[in-house]
């Protein structure tokens, strides 16, 4: 029970990595507030966990909604020890055709959603310390053809994470980012945009790009255990890092 008694907020908890992270946190003894905009799926995700998890509607791109949801979550939890800021969206298109509205939406959720949730969590963590885990992307490291706004938003998350890790370290708060390589609904949607031929090429490319297994990982088996570690006391001396959890697809150098 590595997280026994902790109060944790997970954004983007209705699907994929967020849902897997929530379940792992509950198994390790935490109480978890799930934030998302997909109310039906969010309610279904928390239902098996009884009074150990509760769903809160929240569009992370809206600062007032974040403030309201985080306040409600902390009131229910009774304390806040960890924020896992997983919520993100991915859109596609050639860089030269992406509209201002699409740029605003992707940056609003991926970057500003991270900023707003981190700021709201900080106010509750600064007295006792805690953990913040943001979500970056290997696409921001190597580039991501067809999703320049997504890659740019995640690159900004990396820079923000390193900066607040320095600013907030004095409060005993660690801030790290995970760059996951997992097969989720978001990846399925990306493959669907490529068409049948593009999908086959992408899957075949993974066989050469990922040394371990030749394919993207599983959220529960491969990503959630790292999320548990980063939320635990064992990670108290790890901060400002971009941790690539993708079977070796992106190997980060110093």
C-alpha positions in Angstrom: 0.0 0.0 0.0 2.5 2.6 -1.2 -0.1 5.4 -1.2 -2.1 4.5 1.9 -4.1 7.4 3.2 -3.2 9.9 0.4 -5.6 12.2 -1.3 -5.1 12.4 -5.1 -6.6 14.2 -8.0 -6.4 12.6 -11.5 -7.5 14.7 -14.5 -8.5 13.0 -17.7 -9.5 10.0 -15.5 -12.4 8.8 -17.7 -10.3 7.0 -20.3 -7.0 5.3 -21.0 -4.0 6.2 -18.9 -6.1 8.4 -16.5 -8.5 5.6 -15.8 -5.6 3.1 -15.3 -3.8 5.5 -13.0 -6.9 6.1 -10.9 -7.4 2.3 -10.4 -3.8 1.8 -9.5 -3.9 4.6 -6.9 -7.0 3.2 -5.3 -5.4 -0.3 -5.1 -2.4 1.3 -3.4 -4.6 2.8 -0.6 -5.3 6.3 -1.9 -8.6 8.1 -2.2 -8.9 9.6 -5.7 -10.9 12.4 -7.2 -11.5 11.9 -10.9 -11.8 15.0 -13.1 -13.0 14.8 -16.7 -15.6 16.2 -19.1 -17.0 12.8 -20.1 -19.5 12.4 -17.3 -21.0 9.0 -18.2 -17.6 7.4 -18.6 -16.2 9.2 -15.5 -19.0 7.9 -13.3 -18.5 4.4 -14.7 -14.7 4.5 -13.9 -15.2 5.4 -10.3 -18.2 3.2 -9.6 -16.2 0.0 -8.9 -14.2 1.7 -6.2 -17.0 2.7 -3.8 -16.1 5.5 -1.5 -12.5 5.4 -2.5 -13.1 7.4 -5.7 -15.5 10.2 -6.8 -16.1 11.9 -10.1 -16.1 15.6 -10.6 -17.0 17.3 -13.9 -14.2 19.6 -15.1 -13.1 21.2 -18.4 -9.4 21.8 -17.5 -9.1 24.5 -20.2 -11.4 26.7 -18.0 -9.7 28.2 -15.0 -13.0 28.9 -13.1 -14.0 25.2 -13.7 -10.6 24.0 -12.5 -10.8 26.2 -9.4 -14.3 24.9 -8.6 -13.5 21.3 -9.2 -10.3 21.2 -7.3 -11.9 22.9 -4.3 -14.7 20.4 -4.4 -12.3 17.5 -4.7 -10.1 18.6 -1.9 -13.2 19.2 0.3 -14.2 15.6 -0.3 -10.7 14.2 0.0 -10.0 16.1 3.2 -6.4 16.7 2.0 -4.4 16.8 -1.2 -1.1 15.0 -1.6 -0.8 14.3 -5.3 -2.0 15.8 -8.6 -1.8 13.6 -11.8 -2.5 16.0 -14.7 -3.2 13.5 -17.4 -6.0 15.2 -19.4 -5.1 16.0 -23.0 -6.5 16.0 -26.5 -4.8 15.4 -29.9 -5.9 16.8 -33.2 -4.4 16.3 -36.7 -3.6 18.2 -39.9 -0.7 19.7 -41.9 1.0 22.4 -40.0 0.2 25.0 -42.7 -3.6 24.4 -42.5 -4.2 24.2 -38.7 -6.7 26.9 -37.8 -6.4 29.4 -35.0 -9.4 27.7 -33.3 -7.7 24.3 -33.4 -4.5 25.8 -32.0 -6.5 27.5 -29.2 -8.3 24.3 -28.3 -5.2 22.0 -28.2 -3.2 24.6 -26.3 -6.1 25.3 -24.0 -6.5 21.7 -22.8 -2.9 20.4 -23.0 -0.9 23.5 -21.9 -3.3 25.7 -20.0 -5.1 22.8 -18.5 -1.8 21.7 -17.0 -1.0 25.2 -15.8 -4.5 25.8 -14.3 -4.5 22.4 -12.4 -0.9 22.8 -11.2 -1.7 26.3 -9.9 -4.8 25.1 -8.1 -3.0 22.1 -6.6 0.0 24.2 -5.5 -2.2 26.3 -3.2 -3.1 23.1 -1.3 0.3 21.4 -1.4 2.5 24.3 -0.4 2.0 23.8 3.3 2.9 20.1 3.5 4.6 19.3 0.2 3.5 16.7 -2.3 3.7 15.4 -5.9 2.7 16.8 -9.2 2.9 14.5 -12.3 2.3 16.2 -15.6 1.9 14.6 -19.0 4.3 15.3 -21.8 5.0 13.4 -25.0 7.7 11.8 -27.1 6.2 13.8 -30.0 7.4 17.0 -28.4 11.0 15.6 -28.3 11.2 14.1 -31.8 8.4 16.1 -33.5 5.1 14.6 -34.6 4.2 14.9 -38.2 0.5 15.9 -38.7 0.1 17.1 -35.1 2.3 20.2 -34.8 0.0 21.9 -32.3 -0.1 18.8 -30.1 3.7 18.5 -30.2 4.1 22.2 -29.4 1.7 22.0 -26.5 3.5 19.1 -25.0 6.9 20.8 -25.5 5.5 23.7 -23.5 4.4 21.3 -20.8 7.9 20.0 -20.5 9.4 23.5 -20.1 6.7 24.5 -17.6 7.3 21.3 -15.5 11.0 21.9 -15.3 10.5 25.6 -14.3 7.9 25.0 -11.5 10.0 22.1 -10.2 12.6 24.7 -9.5 10.2 27.3 -8.1 8.2 24.9 -5.9 10.9 22.6 -4.7 11.4 24.8 -1.6 7.9 23.9 -0.6 8.7 20.2 -0.7 6.7 19.7 -4.0 8.2 17.5 -6.7 7.0 18.1 -10.3 7.8 15.6 -13.0 6.4 14.8 -16.5 5.8 11.4 -18.0 6.1 10.9 -21.8 4.1 7.7 -22.3 4.0 5.3 -25.2 0.7 3.5 -24.7 -2.0 2.2 -26.9 -5.1 4.2 -26.0 -8.3 5.5 -27.6 -6.3 8.7 -28.5 -3.8 6.6 -30.5 -6.7 4.7 -32.2 -8.2 8.0 -33.3 -4.8 9.0 -34.6 -4.5 5.8 -36.6 -8.0 6.2 -38.0 -7.0 9.5 -39.5 -4.2 7.8 -41.4 -6.5 5.5 -43.3 -5.9 1.7 -43.8 -2.5 2.1 -45.6 -1.2 4.7 -43.1 -2.4 2.6 -40.2 -0.5 -0.4 -41.4 2.7 1.7 -42.0 2.5 3.2 -38.5 2.0 -0.1 -36.8 4.9 -1.7 -38.8 7.1 1.3 -38.0 6.6 0.7 -34.2 8.1 -2.8 -34.6 11.4 -1.1 -35.5 11.1 2.0 -33.3 10.3 0.3 -29.9 13.0 -2.1 -28.7 10.9 -3.7 -26.0 8.0 -5.6 -27.6 7.8 -3.7 -30.9 4.5 -2.0 -30.0 3.0 0.6 -27.7 2.5 -0.4 -24.1 -0.6 -1.1 -22.0 -1.8 1.7 -19.7 -2.4 -0.6 -16.8 0.6 -2.9 -17.1 3.2 -0.4 -18.3 2.3 3.2 -17.3 0.3 2.9 -14.1 3.2 1.4 -12.0 5.4 4.3 -12.9 2.6 6.7 -11.9 2.4 5.0 -8.5 6.1 5.3 -8.0 6.1 9.0 -8.9 3.2 9.6 -6.5 4.9 7.7 -3.6 7.5 8.7 -1.0 10.0 6.7 -3.0 10.1 9.5 -5.5 10.8 12.3 -3.0 14.2 13.0 -4.6 13.1 13.0 -8.2 11.9 16.3 -9.7 12.0 18.3 -12.9 12.4 15.2 -15.0 10.8 14.0 -18.2 10.4 10.3 -17.8 9.9 8.4 -21.0 7.8 5.3 -20.5 7.6 3.9 -24.0 9.7 0.7 -24.4 12.6 2.8 -25.6 11.0 4.6 -28.5 12.4 7.9 -27.3 15.7 7.7 -25.4 16.3 10.9 -23.7 19.9 12.1 -23.3 21.4 14.5 -20.8 
